[in-house]
Amino acid sequence: YRDYKGYFLLNHIVRKQFMFYATGLSVLGISMDNIKKIVVSLPLIKEQQKIAEILSTWDEAIDLKEKLIEEKQEQKKGLMQNLLTGKVRLPGFEGEWGEVKLGNVGKFLRGSTLSKNDITKDGKPCILYGELFTTYNEIIDEVYSKTNIVSDNLVYGRENDLLFPSSTTVDALSLITPSSLKINKVIIGGDINIFRANEENVSSDFLSYYINGPGKNNIAKFAQGITIIHIYNDHLKDVKVPLPSIAEQKAIADVLSTADREIEPLKEEVELLKEQKK
């Protein structure tokens, strides 16, 4: 029964056998003669069909959730494009936006020397450079890593800091993924640029959404390098960003945060469904 084989035989049970017989360096391949050597166990056809039906139900549920996530993400992109550029204004706000250089509305710092080997089960909260790509989005309101490292040179992040990864091996656009920190006393790892905004007139939440959204392409122009691409604090100081009043910045960030809060539970539901399917 084809669906049963697709689910179990090719995707799970016989994967190790396929890898055993596969040959090649850059690209793995398997010959028809070796495919014929694959050994599988099959239940009766009715049981195969029933198993496939059950797993199809899970696939359908996952697909529906993922499509809903895509729709929500597209809605958020539209909000970001309109609200973060002033094309659409929230009720109660008017007047022209200003434009400022980041270096004129805050200061820049560098993170501490911190590696994966310094991570422990308990200790002080910390953020590693790589987590800005893999773990965190525009807003960091919960920190997952901890460390017991002791040093006089530790750099602590605080609420309203904006954290930039300072290098990547991918491309300039991938490098521009800052996160706004909502927590105090967090150890910031190396290879992270820290923008400490003036709290009285700058919301790092607003800046994070702007730089991850409509401002990404412009700021990516400041990145340098070929094999390893860097962006330095000296370059970030000259980045110009549009800036409404602090009240409007916070209002816009609240709208976008609400959109995020609608998306995150859906992602968790998809992961749960995938685990149930396994």
Backbone bond lengths (Angstrom), bond angles and torsions (degrees), N, CA, C in turn:
res aa  C-N    CA-C-N  psi(-1)  N-CA   C-N-CA  omega(-1)  CA-C   N-CA-C  phi
1 Y - - - 1.471 - - 1.510 107.81 -
2 R 1.341 117.34 118.37 1.461 122.45 -167.96 1.522 113.62 -57.20
3 D 1.357 117.80 -47.90 1.459 119.83 -176.81 1.522 111.47 -61.38
4 Y 1.312 116.33 -40.26 1.467 119.92 179.08 1.528 109.33 -60.05
5 K 1.326 116.91 -46.39 1.464 120.09 -179.45 1.536 110.67 -62.41
6 G 1.327 114.81 -39.79 1.467 118.14 179.95 1.514 111.73 -61.52
7 Y 1.327 115.00 -42.06 1.469 119.25 -178.02 1.517 112.58 -71.52
8 F 1.321 115.14 -52.46 1.455 118.65 -167.79 1.522 113.93 -100.75
9 L 1.297 115.38 -49.57 1.449 117.83 -170.51 1.523 111.93 -69.97
10 L 1.311 117.00 -50.64 1.458 119.69 -175.75 1.520 112.27 -82.29
11 N 1.320 117.93 -33.10 1.461 120.41 -173.72 1.519 114.32 -93.62
12 H 1.286 119.14 -15.77 1.454 119.49 -173.89 1.533 112.85 -136.53
13 I 1.313 116.15 -68.89 1.457 120.56 -169.46 1.529 112.21 -62.75
14 V 1.339 116.72 -43.75 1.468 118.29 -172.92 1.525 112.87 -100.10
15 R 1.338 118.10 9.04 1.471 119.40 -178.63 1.531 111.03 -58.06
16 K 1.332 116.94 -42.67 1.463 119.83 -179.25 1.521 111.46 -64.71
17 Q 1.323 115.62 -35.64 1.474 118.39 178.39 1.526 110.70 -67.12
18 F 1.317 116.50 -41.03 1.461 119.86 177.82 1.532 110.11 -60.09
19 M 1.338 116.77 -44.11 1.462 120.73 -179.24 1.530 110.43 -65.17
20 F 1.327 116.68 -34.51 1.469 120.31 179.74 1.531 110.65 -63.59
21 Y 1.325 116.36 -41.96 1.463 120.48 -176.19 1.536 113.00 -87.52
22 A 1.327 118.16 -13.43 1.458 120.81 -177.65 1.523 110.56 -68.71
23 T 1.320 116.16 145.21 1.465 121.88 179.35 1.519 109.48 -130.84
24 G 1.336 115.63 157.74 1.458 120.85 178.33 1.512 110.91 123.82
25 L 1.327 116.49 164.37 1.465 122.65 179.83 1.521 110.67 -105.94
26 S 1.324 116.62 -75.54 1.472 120.16 -179.83 1.524 111.42 -68.96
27 V 1.340 115.97 -42.39 1.458 121.32 -179.62 1.527 108.58 -124.34
28 L 1.328 116.41 123.06 1.462 120.98 178.40 1.521 110.45 -83.09
29 G 1.329 115.61 143.82 1.456 120.19 177.01 1.516 110.06 -141.80
30 I 1.324 116.34 162.44 1.461 120.84 178.34 1.522 108.16 -139.93
31 S 1.329 115.88 133.97 1.462 120.71 -176.71 1.525 110.79 -82.13
32 M 1.330 115.28 162.53 1.456 120.16 178.55 1.533 110.30 -63.91
33 D 1.338 116.96 -36.67 1.464 119.27 179.15 1.523 111.36 -61.85
34 N 1.332 116.64 -38.75 1.463 119.89 178.91 1.523 112.04 -73.20
35 I 1.335 116.39 -34.10 1.458 119.20 176.27 1.528 110.08 -59.94
36 K 1.346 115.93 -37.08 1.465 119.92 -179.68 1.525 112.58 -65.59
37 K 1.340 116.32 -18.77 1.462 120.59 -179.30 1.527 112.65 -82.88
38 I 1.343 116.84 -12.23 1.460 120.60 -177.80 1.525 109.96 -63.22
39 V 1.331 115.31 131.56 1.468 121.32 -179.10 1.522 109.06 -106.39
40 V 1.335 116.88 129.08 1.466 121.10 179.50 1.520 109.72 -132.03
41 S 1.332 114.53 157.79 1.466 120.39 174.77 1.524 108.34 -110.91
42 L 1.319 116.42 132.55 1.455 120.44 -178.20 1.523 110.78 -121.58
43 P 1.347 117.19 131.68 1.463 119.63 170.16 1.535 108.71 -78.62
44 L 1.321 116.56 -178.23 1.459 120.09 176.50 1.526 109.91 -63.19
45 I 1.328 116.37 155.75 1.455 121.53 -174.03 1.531 112.32 -57.11
46 K 1.339 118.27 -37.56 1.469 120.37 179.75 1.522 111.25 -64.47
47 E 1.332 115.07 -38.29 1.475 117.98 179.14 1.522 110.55 -70.53
48 Q 1.328 116.97 -37.51 1.466 120.32 175.78 1.532 109.98 -57.64
49 Q 1.335 115.38 -47.11 1.462 120.40 -177.84 1.527 111.12 -62.99
50 K 1.315 116.21 -40.90 1.466 119.88 -178.33 1.530 110.60 -66.41
51 I 1.322 116.70 -42.88 1.467 120.47 178.06 1.520 110.26 -60.72
52 A 1.332 116.80 -44.05 1.460 120.82 -179.18 1.529 111.31 -64.18
53 E 1.337 116.81 -38.57 1.467 120.61 178.83 1.535 111.12 -62.70
54 I 1.331 115.52 -43.84 1.460 119.95 -179.12 1.536 110.46 -62.73
55 L 1.337 115.93 -45.73 1.461 119.48 -178.27 1.530 111.24 -70.08
56 S 1.320 117.06 -30.82 1.473 120.30 175.71 1.519 110.80 -63.44
57 T 1.325 116.46 -36.87 1.463 120.51 177.78 1.526 110.61 -60.94
58 W 1.337 116.08 -42.13 1.467 119.59 178.13 1.531 110.62 -65.96
59 D 1.326 116.85 -41.86 1.468 120.35 178.64 1.529 111.22 -59.50
60 E 1.311 115.72 -42.89 1.465 120.00 -179.59 1.524 110.80 -63.59
61 A 1.327 116.74 -41.19 1.462 120.59 178.80 1.522 110.69 -64.51
62 I 1.330 116.93 -41.18 1.464 121.43 178.80 1.528 110.16 -64.36
63 D 1.325 116.41 -44.73 1.467 120.44 -179.57 1.527 111.04 -60.49
64 L 1.326 116.99 -43.08 1.462 120.38 -179.48 1.521 111.28 -62.54
65 K 1.337 116.72 -44.16 1.465 120.91 179.35 1.529 111.03 -64.27
66 E 1.321 116.41 -41.73 1.465 119.81 -178.85 1.526 111.42 -66.90
67 K 1.327 117.09 -36.47 1.466 119.62 176.07 1.523 111.04 -66.22
68 L 1.338 116.78 -38.09 1.463 120.96 177.73 1.526 110.35 -64.90
69 I 1.340 116.71 -39.77 1.465 120.69 176.80 1.524 110.22 -61.70
70 E 1.339 116.71 -44.16 1.462 120.54 179.23 1.527 111.15 -60.13
71 E 1.325 116.43 -41.71 1.470 120.50 179.06 1.534 110.58 -63.69
72 K 1.338 116.56 -44.28 1.463 120.66 179.19 1.531 110.97 -63.95
73 Q 1.320 116.60 -39.15 1.459 120.24 179.86 1.526 111.43 -67.25
74 E 1.331 116.42 -37.45 1.465 119.79 176.74 1.529 110.72 -66.10
75 Q 1.334 116.44 -40.09 1.458 120.20 176.10 1.523 111.21 -60.96
76 K 1.343 115.80 -41.58 1.466 120.08 179.03 1.533 110.50 -64.28
77 K 1.340 117.23 -42.19 1.463 120.34 178.21 1.526 111.02 -58.64
78 G 1.328 115.74 -41.31 1.463 119.73 178.20 1.516 111.54 -63.93
79 L 1.335 116.39 -42.97 1.465 120.28 176.69 1.522 111.16 -60.36
80 M 1.331 116.45 -45.05 1.461 120.72 -179.07 1.524 110.84 -60.78
81 Q 1.318 116.31 -46.11 1.458 120.30 -177.54 1.530 111.37 -62.56
82 N 1.315 116.28 -39.00 1.464 120.02 -177.01 1.526 113.34 -81.69
83 L 1.337 116.67 -46.66 1.463 120.16 -174.71 1.521 112.97 -76.25
84 L 1.320 117.22 -36.30 1.471 120.72 -174.46 1.521 113.29 -81.65
85 T 1.318 116.56 -7.16 1.468 120.66 176.84 1.525 112.20 -112.10
86 G 1.335 116.23 -2.65 1.455 119.66 -179.89 1.514 114.63 81.31
87 K 1.347 117.29 6.33 1.467 119.43 178.29 1.521 110.67 -65.09
88 V 1.312 115.71 -36.09 1.466 122.06 176.42 1.519 106.99 -123.42
89 R 1.332 116.11 131.04 1.458 120.76 -179.05 1.524 109.98 -107.95
90 L 1.309 115.44 143.13 1.455 120.46 174.95 1.524 109.54 -72.82
91 P 1.332 117.55 152.12 1.475 120.31 -179.89 1.531 111.80 -56.32
92 G 1.330 114.85 136.46 1.462 119.93 177.18 1.518 114.86 94.68
93 F 1.345 116.79 -4.05 1.471 119.62 -179.07 1.521 110.17 -118.89
94 E 1.314 115.19 137.80 1.460 120.86 178.02 1.519 108.50 -153.71
95 G 1.326 116.50 -179.62 1.460 120.31 -178.66 1.520 111.67 92.93
96 E 1.330 115.33 159.68 1.455 121.17 -177.38 1.531 111.60 -74.10
97 W 1.325 115.10 146.42 1.455 120.64 173.11 1.529 109.42 -82.93
98 G 1.309 116.01 151.14 1.451 120.48 173.20 1.524 110.72 -91.50
99 E 1.310 116.90 178.19 1.457 123.04 173.77 1.519 107.92 -135.78
100 V 1.324 117.01 129.86 1.465 120.46 -175.42 1.521 110.36 -132.47
101 K 1.323 115.65 156.47 1.459 121.63 168.44 1.524 107.91 -87.02
102 L 1.328 116.69 139.23 1.460 119.73 -179.55 1.524 111.05 -57.11
103 G 1.317 116.84 -36.51 1.456 120.54 -179.02 1.513 113.59 -63.56
104 N 1.340 117.45 -17.95 1.466 121.24 -179.42 1.524 113.00 -94.20
105 V 1.345 117.38 -6.82 1.465 119.48 -177.10 1.530 111.88 -126.79
106 G 1.321 116.35 21.16 1.456 120.38 178.31 1.513 110.46 173.46
107 K 1.313 116.69 -178.80 1.462 121.18 178.82 1.521 109.71 -124.57
108 F 1.347 115.32 163.08 1.456 121.31 -176.19 1.524 110.97 -116.10
109 L 1.334 115.43 140.86 1.453 123.31 178.36 1.527 109.07 -131.65
110 R 1.335 116.18 168.96 1.460 121.64 173.97 1.522 109.28 -117.80
111 G 1.336 116.78 150.01 1.447 121.34 -179.36 1.521 112.94 -73.20
112 S 1.336 115.50 175.13 1.459 122.39 -179.28 1.525 110.50 -83.20
113 T 1.339 115.14 170.81 1.467 120.51 170.94 1.524 107.67 -79.34
114 L 1.334 116.04 111.66 1.458 121.20 -175.87 1.527 108.10 -150.16
115 S 1.339 116.90 130.93 1.461 120.46 -178.41 1.520 110.60 -126.52
116 K 1.336 116.62 175.31 1.463 121.34 178.49 1.523 111.63 -60.55
117 N 1.329 116.42 -30.66 1.464 120.30 -179.98 1.527 112.49 -66.76
118 D 1.333 116.95 -17.15 1.469 121.01 -179.58 1.529 112.19 -88.92
119 I 1.335 117.21 -3.99 1.465 120.47 -177.58 1.531 110.04 -78.36
120 T 1.330 115.67 135.15 1.461 122.42 -179.94 1.523 110.03 -130.41
121 K 1.343 115.99 169.48 1.464 119.84 178.85 1.519 111.26 -70.09
122 D 1.321 116.18 -35.75 1.461 121.38 -179.71 1.517 109.09 -123.08
123 G 1.327 115.22 167.45 1.450 119.43 177.74 1.508 111.93 131.55
124 K 1.312 115.28 -158.04 1.460 121.41 -178.69 1.527 110.17 -84.54
125 P 1.332 117.64 145.22 1.470 119.50 177.89 1.520 111.01 -64.84
126 C 1.310 115.99 142.65 1.471 120.78 -179.91 1.525 109.94 -147.78
127 I 1.315 114.70 161.36 1.467 121.19 178.33 1.514 108.43 -128.55
128 L 1.324 115.99 124.27 1.461 121.87 175.94 1.522 109.97 -89.95
129 Y 1.311 114.45 152.46 1.461 121.76 -179.80 1.532 112.06 -51.61
130 G 1.343 117.16 -48.55 1.454 120.53 -175.83 1.510 113.92 -64.41
131 E 1.340 117.14 -24.67 1.459 120.72 -178.59 1.527 112.01 -68.74
132 L 1.316 116.99 -21.96 1.471 119.41 176.86 1.526 110.68 -66.58
133 F 1.339 116.97 -22.83 1.463 121.27 176.57 1.531 111.71 -90.94
134 T 1.327 116.72 -37.50 1.464 120.27 -167.20 1.526 115.42 -104.97
135 T 1.326 117.60 -25.84 1.467 120.62 -169.11 1.522 113.53 -113.59
136 Y 1.317 116.53 -37.62 1.465 120.22 -171.34 1.527 112.01 -110.82
137 N 1.329 114.59 149.83 1.464 121.23 175.65 1.528 109.23 -105.57
138 E 1.317 117.24 -143.45 1.468 119.26 -176.40 1.530 113.37 -65.47
139 I 1.330 116.52 -32.75 1.462 121.14 -175.14 1.524 109.82 -121.09
140 I 1.337 116.98 132.92 1.463 121.91 174.95 1.521 108.17 -109.26
141 D 1.326 116.82 102.71 1.466 120.40 177.82 1.524 111.83 -112.26
142 E 1.338 116.60 1.40 1.450 122.27 174.66 1.526 107.90 -148.82
143 V 1.344 116.57 132.86 1.465 121.58 -179.10 1.520 108.64 -108.20
144 Y 1.344 116.88 133.76 1.458 121.15 -170.95 1.531 114.47 -101.10
145 S 1.321 118.01 -25.93 1.458 120.88 -177.36 1.527 111.12 -95.72
146 K 1.347 115.00 153.90 1.462 121.30 178.43 1.517 109.73 -137.81
147 T 1.327 115.73 158.83 1.452 120.44 179.54 1.520 110.41 -149.52
148 N 1.326 114.84 151.80 1.466 121.17 174.36 1.520 111.37 -108.71
149 I 1.327 116.34 13.79 1.457 120.56 -177.81 1.533 110.06 -57.56
150 V 1.340 115.31 140.30 1.462 121.05 178.15 1.527 108.46 -119.68
151 S 1.313 116.51 124.65 1.467 121.25 -179.79 1.518 109.28 -162.56
152 D 1.317 115.46 148.50 1.467 120.35 176.19 1.523 111.47 -79.67
153 N 1.335 116.18 -7.73 1.470 120.00 -174.58 1.522 113.54 -106.28
154 L 1.329 117.03 13.87 1.460 119.55 179.41 1.527 110.62 -66.60
155 V 1.316 114.74 140.83 1.469 121.14 177.36 1.519 107.76 -110.02
156 Y 1.328 116.33 126.33 1.464 121.56 -177.77 1.520 110.04 -104.79
157 G 1.321 115.07 131.82 1.443 120.43 172.49 1.515 110.74 -85.20
158 R 1.310 116.04 161.31 1.455 120.42 178.98 1.523 109.44 -142.52
159 E 1.309 115.08 168.83 1.463 120.54 -178.96 1.516 111.18 -55.50
160 N 1.319 115.36 136.12 1.464 125.58 -179.76 1.525 113.22 83.10
161 D 1.353 117.27 8.50 1.458 119.97 169.23 1.520 109.36 -78.08
162 L 1.317 116.44 149.14 1.460 122.49 174.85 1.524 107.53 -114.90
163 L 1.334 117.30 122.61 1.458 122.86 -173.69 1.526 110.34 -105.06
164 F 1.332 115.79 124.04 1.461 121.90 178.58 1.526 109.89 -112.88
165 P 1.331 119.92 128.90 1.468 118.87 166.50 1.525 107.56 -65.74
166 S 1.321 116.66 140.72 1.469 118.24 -173.16 1.521 113.94 -101.61
167 S 1.358 118.11 -4.66 1.460 118.42 177.87 1.527 110.78 -156.20
168 T 1.315 115.12 159.68 1.467 122.21 176.62 1.516 108.75 -158.47
169 T 1.326 116.57 162.48 1.464 121.14 174.02 1.526 110.84 -105.93
170 V 1.326 117.51 6.53 1.475 121.01 -175.41 1.539 110.17 -92.52
171 D 1.316 117.46 -86.14 1.461 120.90 178.31 1.525 108.72 -158.28
172 A 1.325 115.48 170.94 1.468 120.64 -174.30 1.522 112.20 -62.82
173 L 1.330 117.17 -40.22 1.463 119.50 -179.40 1.524 111.79 -63.98
174 S 1.340 116.28 -38.69 1.464 119.78 178.88 1.518 111.87 -64.90
175 L 1.326 116.55 -26.10 1.461 121.02 -178.58 1.522 112.21 -73.09
176 I 1.315 117.13 -27.12 1.470 120.77 -174.38 1.528 108.86 -86.48
177 T 1.335 115.67 78.54 1.463 121.82 -179.75 1.528 110.18 -136.66
178 P 1.327 118.32 62.65 1.468 119.75 -179.35 1.526 112.04 -70.16
179 S 1.335 115.21 157.39 1.463 121.86 177.01 1.514 108.97 -130.86
180 S 1.321 116.16 138.74 1.459 122.05 177.58 1.521 109.58 -89.33
181 L 1.321 116.19 128.02 1.462 121.71 -177.50 1.528 110.23 -90.39
182 K 1.333 115.80 130.00 1.467 121.36 -178.54 1.530 112.12 -109.53
183 I 1.337 117.01 10.69 1.461 121.76 -173.09 1.525 109.16 -128.51
184 N 1.317 117.18 145.40 1.457 122.43 177.32 1.524 110.87 -92.39
185 K 1.329 115.21 160.86 1.471 123.57 173.09 1.526 112.83 56.91
186 V 1.318 115.74 50.89 1.465 122.25 175.88 1.528 107.86 -110.85
187 I 1.325 116.98 126.77 1.466 120.50 178.08 1.531 108.98 -71.97
188 I 1.321 116.07 127.28 1.462 121.60 -177.48 1.526 109.04 -101.55
189 G 1.330 116.54 126.30 1.452 122.20 -176.60 1.510 113.90 -74.67
190 G 1.327 114.52 171.38 1.456 120.50 179.04 1.517 112.30 -67.92
191 D 1.326 115.28 165.34 1.465 123.26 -178.32 1.530 111.87 62.85
192 I 1.336 115.25 25.37 1.469 120.55 174.76 1.525 108.73 -121.74
193 N 1.319 115.71 127.03 1.463 121.36 171.91 1.523 108.74 -88.34
194 I 1.315 116.22 135.82 1.459 121.61 -179.27 1.520 109.29 -115.16
195 F 1.328 115.86 122.98 1.462 120.23 171.90 1.519 108.27 -103.99
196 R 1.318 115.86 116.58 1.462 121.00 -179.70 1.529 108.42 -100.56
197 A 1.309 115.31 100.26 1.460 121.44 -172.78 1.522 111.98 -76.04
198 N 1.326 116.10 151.05 1.459 121.39 171.46 1.521 108.26 -70.11
199 E 1.317 116.83 112.74 1.461 120.96 -171.23 1.527 113.48 -64.52
200 E 1.333 117.00 -25.96 1.470 118.74 -175.81 1.529 112.73 -71.59
201 N 1.337 117.48 -20.92 1.466 117.39 -178.61 1.529 114.85 -137.23
202 V 1.338 118.07 4.70 1.463 120.00 -179.03 1.529 110.22 -136.95
203 S 1.337 115.92 129.60 1.466 122.38 172.53 1.525 108.52 -101.61
204 S 1.333 116.80 119.27 1.471 119.20 178.85 1.530 110.77 -66.87
205 D 1.340 117.91 -25.60 1.465 120.43 175.68 1.534 110.04 -61.89
206 F 1.324 115.68 -47.42 1.462 120.65 177.99 1.526 110.24 -59.14
207 L 1.343 116.53 -47.52 1.464 119.99 -178.67 1.525 111.31 -62.07
208 S 1.337 116.53 -40.33 1.463 119.84 -179.72 1.521 111.00 -61.37
209 Y 1.328 116.65 -46.34 1.459 119.74 178.78 1.527 110.86 -64.02
210 Y 1.334 116.00 -41.29 1.466 118.88 -178.85 1.530 111.41 -64.48
211 I 1.337 116.70 -47.18 1.467 120.34 -175.48 1.524 111.03 -70.79
212 N 1.328 117.95 -33.14 1.460 120.52 175.88 1.519 112.42 -76.10
213 G 1.334 116.09 -15.83 1.459 120.88 -177.32 1.518 112.70 -109.78
214 P 1.335 117.71 -112.06 1.464 120.17 -173.92 1.522 114.93 -65.41
215 G 1.333 117.93 -18.99 1.462 119.65 -178.77 1.516 114.65 -91.28
216 K 1.333 118.05 -3.58 1.471 121.34 -172.78 1.522 112.83 -59.80
217 N 1.332 117.53 -50.04 1.462 120.52 -175.60 1.517 111.76 -61.55
218 N 1.321 116.92 -41.57 1.457 120.64 -178.06 1.525 111.09 -65.08
219 I 1.325 116.91 -42.05 1.460 120.35 -176.67 1.524 110.71 -75.34
220 A 1.332 117.62 -28.57 1.468 120.67 177.71 1.526 111.54 -60.94
221 K 1.322 117.29 -22.95 1.464 120.70 179.65 1.530 111.78 -64.82
222 F 1.330 117.26 -20.76 1.461 120.71 -179.11 1.526 112.07 -81.53
223 A 1.328 117.85 -12.51 1.464 121.34 -178.57 1.524 110.29 -71.79
224 Q 1.331 116.28 148.85 1.457 122.04 -177.70 1.519 110.27 -132.95
225 G 1.335 115.87 151.20 1.452 120.96 174.84 1.512 112.52 117.94
226 I 1.333 115.19 166.14 1.467 121.30 -179.32 1.528 109.49 -118.83
227 T 1.332 117.41 -69.75 1.464 120.02 178.94 1.522 110.85 -68.50
228 I 1.327 115.46 -49.64 1.462 121.85 174.08 1.519 107.58 -115.30
229 I 1.317 116.10 124.18 1.467 121.56 -176.29 1.525 108.74 -101.51
230 H 1.326 116.16 129.25 1.461 122.15 -177.05 1.528 110.72 -118.64
231 I 1.325 114.16 154.71 1.460 120.00 164.19 1.525 106.43 -135.39
232 Y 1.331 116.61 129.70 1.458 122.17 -171.58 1.525 110.59 -107.60
233 N 1.337 114.85 157.30 1.463 119.72 178.62 1.524 111.77 -59.05
234 D 1.343 116.43 -35.63 1.465 119.23 179.25 1.520 111.43 -62.09
235 H 1.336 116.76 -30.88 1.467 120.16 176.72 1.527 110.53 -78.05
236 L 1.328 116.26 -41.57 1.462 119.97 -178.51 1.525 111.74 -63.08
237 K 1.318 117.08 -29.54 1.467 120.20 178.84 1.522 112.00 -58.97
238 D 1.337 116.25 -29.69 1.467 120.37 -176.50 1.529 113.35 -92.77
239 V 1.338 116.97 -0.95 1.463 120.31 179.06 1.526 109.43 -67.44
240 K 1.332 116.10 130.05 1.466 121.50 177.78 1.529 109.67 -99.88
241 V 1.317 115.61 135.14 1.463 120.65 179.66 1.525 109.55 -133.08
242 P 1.344 117.40 146.28 1.469 120.19 173.68 1.516 109.53 -73.48
243 L 1.316 117.32 142.57 1.459 119.20 -175.09 1.526 110.59 -143.57
244 P 1.330 117.22 110.88 1.468 120.65 171.60 1.528 109.09 -79.88
245 S 1.306 116.77 -170.94 1.465 120.65 177.49 1.524 109.91 -62.85
246 I 1.324 116.73 158.17 1.456 120.35 -179.57 1.533 110.99 -61.16
247 A 1.330 116.69 -33.97 1.467 119.99 178.86 1.528 110.76 -65.26
248 E 1.332 117.18 -41.49 1.463 119.81 179.59 1.527 110.85 -71.51
249 Q 1.328 117.14 -37.05 1.461 120.25 175.98 1.532 110.48 -56.25
250 K 1.330 116.13 -48.47 1.462 120.56 -177.76 1.525 111.20 -66.76
251 A 1.322 116.94 -37.31 1.466 120.47 179.45 1.529 110.81 -64.63
252 I 1.335 116.10 -42.73 1.471 120.41 178.58 1.526 110.34 -64.51
253 A 1.332 116.23 -44.72 1.466 120.16 179.47 1.521 111.22 -61.51
254 D 1.323 117.46 -36.31 1.469 120.89 178.57 1.524 111.37 -64.11
255 V 1.329 116.84 -40.74 1.471 120.96 178.69 1.529 110.09 -62.29
256 L 1.332 116.50 -45.30 1.458 120.47 -178.23 1.533 111.54 -70.80
257 S 1.326 116.78 -33.65 1.467 120.32 175.88 1.525 110.74 -64.54
258 T 1.337 116.13 -36.66 1.466 120.23 176.76 1.517 110.48 -63.09
259 A 1.331 116.58 -40.03 1.467 120.55 176.95 1.527 110.41 -62.32
260 D 1.335 116.76 -40.57 1.474 120.44 177.63 1.523 111.31 -62.61
261 R 1.322 115.64 -40.81 1.471 119.48 -178.05 1.525 112.03 -66.99
262 E 1.321 117.69 -21.85 1.462 120.81 175.11 1.534 111.21 -79.39
263 I 1.328 116.41 -28.50 1.460 120.86 -176.22 1.525 111.90 -83.32
264 E 1.323 118.14 -41.65 1.458 121.55 -173.32 1.534 113.81 -57.69
265 P 1.339 119.61 -45.92 1.469 118.53 178.73 1.527 112.62 -61.67
266 L 1.329 117.19 -32.69 1.462 120.56 178.25 1.531 110.45 -66.09
267 K 1.331 117.00 -39.65 1.466 120.58 177.19 1.524 110.48 -63.42
268 E 1.324 116.18 -40.22 1.467 119.87 178.91 1.526 110.77 -64.86
269 E 1.329 116.44 -37.72 1.461 120.25 178.32 1.529 110.78 -64.52
270 V 1.341 116.90 -39.72 1.464 120.58 178.72 1.525 110.01 -63.52
271 E 1.325 117.14 -44.08 1.467 119.83 179.49 1.523 111.10 -62.95
272 L 1.331 116.61 -38.49 1.459 120.32 177.88 1.516 111.27 -64.44
273 L 1.323 116.91 -43.72 1.465 120.85 177.84 1.526 111.81 -61.75
274 K 1.333 116.27 -39.66 1.465 120.15 179.38 1.531 110.43 -65.52
275 E 1.332 116.50 -39.13 1.461 119.72 177.66 1.522 111.21 -66.10
276 Q 1.335 116.33 -40.20 1.464 120.34 178.35 1.534 109.85 -63.23
277 K 1.320 116.24 -39.83 1.468 119.94 179.05 1.521 110.44 -63.02
278 K 1.335 116.35 -41.94 1.482 119.26 178.02 1.526 110.77 -58.06
